[in-house]
Amino acid sequence: MNNSTTVTISAAASAAGAAIKRRKKLHQYQSLLPGLPDDIAQICLSHVQPSTLYSVCHSWRRLVFSSSFPSFLSVYSLLKSSQSEKNSVDFANFDPVSAKWTLLPPPPLNPPLRILLRHPSFISRHLSIQSVSVSGNFVLLAATTDPLLPALSNPLVFNPRTGQWSNGPQLATPRRWCAAGASHGVVYVASGVGSHYNPEVARSVEKWDMNGNNRNHLWEKMNCLKDGKFSREAIEAVGWRGKLCMVNVKGDAAKEGIIYDVESDTWQEMPEGMLMGWRGPAAAMEEEIIYTVDESKGALRKYDHRRDCWLDILENEMLKGARHMAAAGGRVCVVSGGGEGIVVVDVVAELPRLVVVETPVGFQVLDVHILPRISQLDSELHDEI
């Protein structure tokens, strides 16, 4: 057989192989809706619940997690190992459509971030880790590292849309045991303790505007607190109607409350009814309605600002001992006592419904956030747990 014959046979074989691959690809391709172009079909399917689409066929499942499909909300949490000897945390996401937990990539820091949860000086409790949800991003603001120093000189930001971490601007004073919150895309930290207690830091307030192109802006100092009483614990500053609401002690103990007006940069006393009913973690739905859990009674309530009182929504044993909560998309998510699960309450239903998201085996939940889901391309890069 001469060379020309060999080349001809090789070319023919290559052409045949390419044709087979094309036929396989055409065979594997499945239109979203037979008889309709995919762009039109996608518009139609976007009005269907993602959980329904996910359960029908592979092509619809891929559509749900594509970047072109309308985003839906999912749960983000900090997890700790149930093994007592492990003193570390993992960042994780729970996708409500596939009902799967996946680990997020760790922040790309050198050396790697090492957050302390326990220390011999604090035998009875975990060291706090503080994070907030801002404009669809998860922002890690405050934690502790060895030897009992602030772990973060600047915030760490995870963007679910890109699946990547980035650094925020450096804080004037890195701190922990502070009040942390957000309002209208602006992050606030107030009070707290730096490398050691300082009364000026305990009264200080800083803000970082994450709106639009402002993300690269530096932290700005704002009007100070009147005293340092809000540096005792890690505190949620709940964004509500252009204000930040906070109390200085967690749980059912006697406490002080204060409200910061973000527009006027002024402080005012918390209304008596709001303060009296603030008996556990709190969160605001779209910064319009504040919800709280009475951790001793296991009662979920919402605040009526016109009557300055809290209205009962439901009471459940699983809400007792609640430590953290988040609210978005008509759902309130509450970390149950001991961090063994996340209680999800549909608060817009005529009769509020409650379901429990089980924690991955071997982990406990430390906090909870509700943010846009990660795209399929990104989630495939993460480890399922």
HELIX and SHEET records of a PDB file:
HELIX    1   1 ASN A    3  GLN A   28  1                                  26    
HELIX    2   2 ASP A   38  LEU A   45  1                                   8    
HELIX    3   3 PRO A   50  TYR A   54  1                                   5    
HELIX    4   4 HIS A   58  VAL A   64  1                                   7    
HELIX    5   5 PRO A  199  ARG A  203  1                                   5    
HELIX    6   6 GLY A  212  ASN A  216  5                                   5    
HELIX    7   7 GLU A  272  GLY A  277  1                                   6    
HELIX    8   8 GLU A  317  LEU A  319  5                                   3    
HELIX    9   9 GLY A  337  GLY A  339  5                                   3    
HELIX   10  10 GLN A  376  SER A  379  1                                   4    
SHEET    1   A 4 LYS A 100  LEU A 103  0                                        
SHEET    2   A 4 VAL A  89  ASP A  95 -1                                        
SHEET    3   A 4 LEU A  73  SER A  81 -1                                        
SHEET    4   A 4 PHE A 363  PRO A 372 -1                                        
SHEET    1   B 4 GLN A 130  VAL A 134  0                                        
SHEET    2   B 4 ASN A 137  ALA A 142 -1                                        
SHEET    3   B 4 LEU A 156  ASN A 159 -1                                        
SHEET    4   B 4 GLN A 164  ASN A 167 -1                                        
SHEET    1   C 2 THR A 144  THR A 145  0                                        
SHEET    2   C 2 LEU A 149  PRO A 150 -1                                        
SHEET    1   D 8 GLU A 220  LYS A 221  0                                        
SHEET    2   D 8 VAL A 205  ASP A 209 -1                                        
SHEET    3   D 8 VAL A 186  ALA A 190 -1                                        
SHEET    4   D 8 ALA A 179  SER A 183 -1                                        
SHEET    5   D 8 ILE A 235  TRP A 240  1                                        
SHEET    6   D 8 LYS A 243  VAL A 247 -1                                        
SHEET    7   D 8 GLY A 257  ASP A 261 -1                                        
SHEET    8   D 8 THR A 266  GLU A 269 -1                                        
SHEET    1   E 4 ALA A 282  MET A 285  0                                        
SHEET    2   E 4 ILE A 289  ASP A 294 -1                                        
SHEET    3   E 4 ALA A 299  ASP A 304 -1                                        
SHEET    4   E 4 CYS A 309  GLU A 315 -1                                        
SHEET    1   F 4 HIS A 324  ALA A 328  0                                        
SHEET    2   F 4 ARG A 331  VAL A 335 -1                                        
SHEET    3   F 4 GLY A 341  ASP A 346 -1                                        
SHEET    4   F 4 ARG A 353  GLU A 358 -1                                        
END                                                                             
